[in-house]
């Protein structure tokens, strides 16, 4: 593994998340409508996270896409 690969891996985060049944169904529905897998929708959500000065976490409205 070279230095560039190590830097790229250091920028990645792998996480496991548990969702309520209602939230899970919503993610699955959105993914299906967009032609994506649920993990792809969650990745797009994660890419758009905004952390406020007070520590609040939000995601501005967006439409999942390929």
DSSP file (Angstrom, degrees, kcal/mol; ACC not computed):
  #  RESIDUE AA STRUCTURE BP1 BP2  ACC     N-H-->O    O-->H-N    N-H-->O    O-->H-N    TCO  KAPPA ALPHA  PHI   PSI    X-CA   Y-CA   Z-CA
    1    1 A X              0   0    0      0, 0.0     2,-0.1     0, 0.0     0, 0.0   0.000 360.0 360.0 360.0 127.8    0.0    0.0    0.0
    2    2 A X     >  -     0   0    0      1,-0.1     4,-1.9     4,-0.0     5,-0.2  -0.354 360.0 -98.9 -90.4 175.1    1.5    3.4   -1.0
    3    3 A X  H  > S+     0   0    0      1,-0.2     4,-2.3     2,-0.2     5,-0.2   0.868 121.3  54.6 -61.8 -38.6    1.2    6.7    0.8
    4    4 A X  H  > S+     0   0    0      1,-0.2     4,-2.3     2,-0.2    -1,-0.2   0.921 108.0  49.1 -63.1 -43.5   -1.6    7.9   -1.5
    5    5 A X  H  > S+     0   0    0      1,-0.2     4,-2.4     2,-0.2    -1,-0.2   0.892 110.3  51.5 -63.0 -39.1   -3.7    4.8   -0.8
    6    6 A X  H  X S+     0   0    0     -4,-1.9     4,-2.2     2,-0.2    -1,-0.2   0.905 109.1  50.2 -64.6 -41.2   -3.2    5.3    2.9
    7    7 A X  H  X S+     0   0    0     -4,-2.3     4,-1.1     2,-0.2    -2,-0.2   0.917 110.8  49.5 -62.7 -42.9   -4.3    9.0    2.7
    8    8 A X  H >< S+     0   0    0     -4,-2.3     3,-0.5     1,-0.2     4,-0.3   0.911 111.4  48.5 -63.4 -42.2   -7.5    7.9    0.8
    9    9 A X  H >< S+     0   0    0     -4,-2.4     3,-1.4     1,-0.2    -1,-0.2   0.867 105.7  58.0 -65.8 -35.3   -8.3    5.3    3.4
   10   10 A X  H 3< S+     0   0    0     -4,-2.2    -1,-0.2     1,-0.3    -2,-0.2   0.780 103.7  54.1 -65.0 -25.4   -7.8    7.7    6.2
   11   11 A X  T << S+     0   0    0     -4,-1.1     2,-0.3    -3,-0.5    -1,-0.3   0.522  96.2  87.6 -84.8  -6.5  -10.5    9.9    4.6
   12   12 A X    <   -     0   0    0     -3,-1.4     2,-0.4    -4,-0.3    -3,-0.0  -0.646  57.4-164.1 -95.5 150.8  -13.0    7.1    4.6
   13   13 A X        -     0   0    0     -2,-0.3     2,-0.5     2,-0.0    -3,-0.0  -0.996   2.2-163.1-132.2 128.2  -15.4    6.1    7.3
   14   14 A X        +     0   0    0     -2,-0.4     2,-0.3     2,-0.0    -2,-0.0  -0.947  21.7 169.1-110.1 130.3  -17.1    2.8    7.5
   15   15 A X        -     0   0    0     -2,-0.5     2,-0.5     2,-0.0    -2,-0.0  -0.946  30.7-139.2-139.9 157.4  -20.1    2.7    9.9
   16   16 A X        -     0   0    0     -2,-0.3     2,-0.4     2,-0.0    -2,-0.0  -0.978  24.9-173.1-116.8 130.9  -23.0    0.6   10.8
   17   17 A X        -     0   0    0     -2,-0.5     2,-0.5     2,-0.0    -2,-0.0  -0.965  15.0-149.8-128.6 143.0  -26.3    2.2   11.4
   18   18 A X        -     0   0    0     -2,-0.4     2,-0.3     6,-0.0    -2,-0.0  -0.941  18.1-166.9-111.1 130.9  -29.6    0.9   12.7
   19   19 A X        -     0   0    0     -2,-0.5    -2,-0.0     1,-0.1     0, 0.0  -0.834  25.4-106.1-116.4 152.7  -32.8    2.6   11.6
   20   20 A X     >  -     0   0    0     -2,-0.3     4,-2.7     1,-0.1     5,-0.2  -0.283  40.3-105.4 -65.3 163.1  -36.3    2.3   12.8
   21   21 A X  H  > S+     0   0    0      1,-0.2     4,-2.4     2,-0.2     5,-0.2   0.901 121.6  50.3 -58.9 -41.4  -38.7    0.3   10.6
   22   22 A X  H  > S+     0   0    0      2,-0.2     4,-2.0     1,-0.2    -1,-0.2   0.929 112.6  45.0 -65.7 -45.0  -40.3    3.5    9.4
   23   23 A X  H  > S+     0   0    0      2,-0.2     4,-2.4     1,-0.2    -2,-0.2   0.899 112.4  52.6 -65.1 -39.9  -37.0    5.2    8.5
   24   24 A X  H  X S+     0   0    0     -4,-2.7     4,-2.5     1,-0.2    -2,-0.2   0.918 109.0  48.9 -61.9 -44.5  -35.8    2.0    6.8
   25   25 A X  H  X S+     0   0    0     -4,-2.4     4,-2.5    -5,-0.2    -1,-0.2   0.894 110.4  52.1 -62.6 -39.0  -38.9    1.8    4.6
   26   26 A X  H  X S+     0   0    0     -4,-2.0     4,-2.7     2,-0.2     5,-0.2   0.932 110.3  46.8 -63.6 -46.1  -38.5    5.5    3.7
   27   27 A X  H  X S+     0   0    0     -4,-2.4     4,-2.6     1,-0.2    -2,-0.2   0.916 113.7  49.3 -61.9 -42.8  -34.9    5.0    2.6
   28   28 A X  H  X S+     0   0    0     -4,-2.5     4,-2.4     2,-0.2    -2,-0.2   0.891 111.7  48.8 -64.0 -39.5  -35.8    1.9    0.6
   29   29 A X  H  X S+     0   0    0     -4,-2.5     4,-2.3     2,-0.2    -2,-0.2   0.936 112.8  46.6 -65.5 -47.2  -38.7    3.7   -1.1
   30   30 A X  H  X S+     0   0    0     -4,-2.7     4,-1.8     1,-0.2    -2,-0.2   0.919 113.1  50.1 -61.5 -43.5  -36.6    6.6   -2.0
   31   31 A X  H  X>S+     0   0    0     -4,-2.6     5,-2.9    -5,-0.2     4,-0.8   0.930 110.2  49.9 -61.6 -45.7  -33.8    4.3   -3.3
   32   32 A X  H ><5S+     0   0    0     -4,-2.4     3,-0.7     1,-0.2    -1,-0.2   0.908 110.4  49.2 -60.3 -42.9  -36.3    2.3   -5.4
   33   33 A X  H 3<5S+     0   0    0     -4,-2.3    -1,-0.2     1,-0.2    -2,-0.2   0.827 114.6  45.6 -65.9 -31.3  -37.7    5.4   -7.0
   34   34 A X  H 3<5S-     0   0    0     -4,-1.8    -1,-0.2    -5,-0.2    -2,-0.2   0.505 112.8-117.2 -89.8  -4.6  -34.3    6.7   -7.8
   35   35 A X  T <<5S+     0   0    0     -4,-0.8     2,-0.2    -3,-0.7    -3,-0.2   0.814  75.9 120.8  72.8  29.5  -33.0    3.4   -9.1
   36   36 A X      < -     0   0    0     -5,-2.9    -1,-0.3    -6,-0.2     2,-0.3  -0.720  67.8-107.1-118.7 168.0  -30.4    3.2   -6.4
   37   37 A X    >>  -     0   0    0     -2,-0.2     4,-1.6    -3,-0.1     3,-0.9  -0.669  36.8-112.2 -87.3 152.8  -29.6    0.8   -3.6
   38   38 A X  H 3> S+     0   0    0     -2,-0.3     4,-2.4     1,-0.3     5,-0.2   0.876 118.3  56.5 -53.9 -39.3  -30.4    2.0   -0.1
   39   39 A X  H 3> S+     0   0    0      1,-0.2     4,-2.0     2,-0.2    -1,-0.3   0.826 104.3  53.7 -64.0 -29.6  -26.7    2.2    0.8
   40   40 A X  H <> S+     0   0    0     -3,-0.9     4,-2.0     2,-0.2    -1,-0.2   0.880 108.1  49.0 -71.3 -37.5  -26.2    4.6   -2.2
   41   41 A X  H  X S+     0   0    0     -4,-1.6     4,-2.3     2,-0.2    -2,-0.2   0.926 111.9  49.3 -65.0 -43.9  -28.9    6.9   -0.9
   42   42 A X  H  X S+     0   0    0     -4,-2.4     4,-2.6     1,-0.2    -2,-0.2   0.876 109.1  52.7 -63.6 -37.1  -27.3    6.9    2.5
   43   43 A X  H  X S+     0   0    0     -4,-2.0     4,-2.0     2,-0.2    -1,-0.2   0.904 109.1  49.2 -63.8 -40.9  -23.9    7.7    1.0
   44   44 A X  H  X S+     0   0    0     -4,-2.0     4,-0.7     2,-0.2    -2,-0.2   0.883 110.6  50.8 -66.8 -36.9  -25.4   10.6   -0.8
   45   45 A X  H >< S+     0   0    0     -4,-2.3     3,-1.2     1,-0.2     4,-0.3   0.944 109.6  50.6 -60.7 -47.4  -27.0   11.8    2.4
   46   46 A X  H >< S+     0   0    0     -4,-2.6     3,-1.1     1,-0.3    -2,-0.2   0.853 104.6  57.4 -61.3 -35.8  -23.6   11.5    4.2
   47   47 A X  H 3< S+     0   0    0     -4,-2.0    -1,-0.3     1,-0.2    -2,-0.2   0.716 109.1  46.9 -67.2 -19.7  -21.9   13.6    1.4
   48   48 A X  T << S+     0   0    0     -3,-1.2    12,-0.6    -4,-0.7    -1,-0.2   0.324  78.6 136.1-106.7   6.9  -24.3   16.4    2.1
   49   49 A X  E <   -A   59   0A   0     -3,-1.1     2,-0.4    -4,-0.3    10,-0.2  -0.297  35.0-163.4 -60.2 135.8  -24.2   16.6    5.9
   50   50 A X  E     -A   58   0A   0      8,-3.0     8,-2.3     0, 0.0     2,-0.6  -0.990   4.7-154.8-121.3 128.5  -23.9   20.1    7.3
   51   51 A X  E     -A   57   0A   0     -2,-0.4     6,-0.2     6,-0.2     5,-0.1  -0.919  15.9-142.3-106.3 120.8  -22.8   20.6   10.9
   52   52 A X    >   -     0   0    0      4,-3.1     3,-2.1    -2,-0.6     0, 0.0  -0.240  27.7-102.7 -75.7 166.9  -24.0   23.8   12.4
   53   53 A X  T 3  S+     0   0    0      1,-0.3    -1,-0.1     2,-0.1    -2,-0.0   0.792 124.3  53.4 -59.4 -28.6  -22.0   26.0   14.8
   54   54 A X  T 3  S-     0   0    0      2,-0.1    -1,-0.3     1,-0.0    -2,-0.0   0.360 124.9-102.4 -89.9   6.1  -24.1   24.6   17.7
   55   55 A X  S <  S+     0   0    0     -3,-2.1    -2,-0.1     1,-0.3     2,-0.1   0.431  72.2 146.2  90.4  -0.7  -23.3   21.0   16.7
   56   56 A X        -     0   0    0     -5,-0.1    -4,-3.1     1,-0.0     2,-0.5  -0.418  38.6-143.8 -69.2 146.9  -26.6   20.3   15.0
   57   57 A X  E     +A   51   0A   0     -6,-0.2     2,-0.3    -2,-0.1    -6,-0.2  -0.940  28.9 157.1-114.7 132.5  -26.4   18.0   12.0
   58   58 A X  E     -A   50   0A   0     -8,-2.3    -8,-3.0    -2,-0.5     2,-0.4  -0.949  32.1-141.3-147.0 166.9  -28.7   18.5    9.0
   59   59 A X  E     -A   49   0A   0     -2,-0.3   -10,-0.1   -10,-0.2     3,-0.1  -0.983  25.7-128.6-131.9 120.1  -28.9   17.7    5.3
   60   60 A X        -     0   0    0    -12,-0.6   -12,-0.0    -2,-0.4    -2,-0.0  -0.293  45.3 -82.0 -62.0 153.8  -30.3   20.2    2.9
   61   61 A X        +     0   0    0      2,-0.0     2,-0.3     1,-0.0    -1,-0.1  -0.276  64.5 156.3 -57.3 139.8  -33.1   19.0    0.6
   62   62 A X        -     0   0    0     -3,-0.1     2,-0.6     2,-0.0   -17,-0.0  -0.973  42.2-117.5-157.0 165.3  -31.8   17.1   -2.4
   63   63 A X        -     0   0    0     -2,-0.3    -2,-0.0   -29,-0.0     0, 0.0  -0.953  34.7-122.9-110.1 118.8  -32.9   14.5   -5.0
   64   64 A X        +     0   0    0     -2,-0.6     2,-0.3     2,-0.1   -23,-0.1  -0.302  41.0 174.4 -58.3 142.0  -30.9   11.3   -5.0
   65   65 A X              0   0    0    -24,-0.0   -31,-0.1   -30,-0.0   -30,-0.0  -0.934 360.0 360.0-146.4 167.9  -29.4   10.6   -8.3
   66   66 A X              0   0    0     -2,-0.3    -2,-0.1   -32,-0.1   -31,-0.0   0.488 360.0 360.0 -63.0 360.0  -27.1    8.2  -10.1
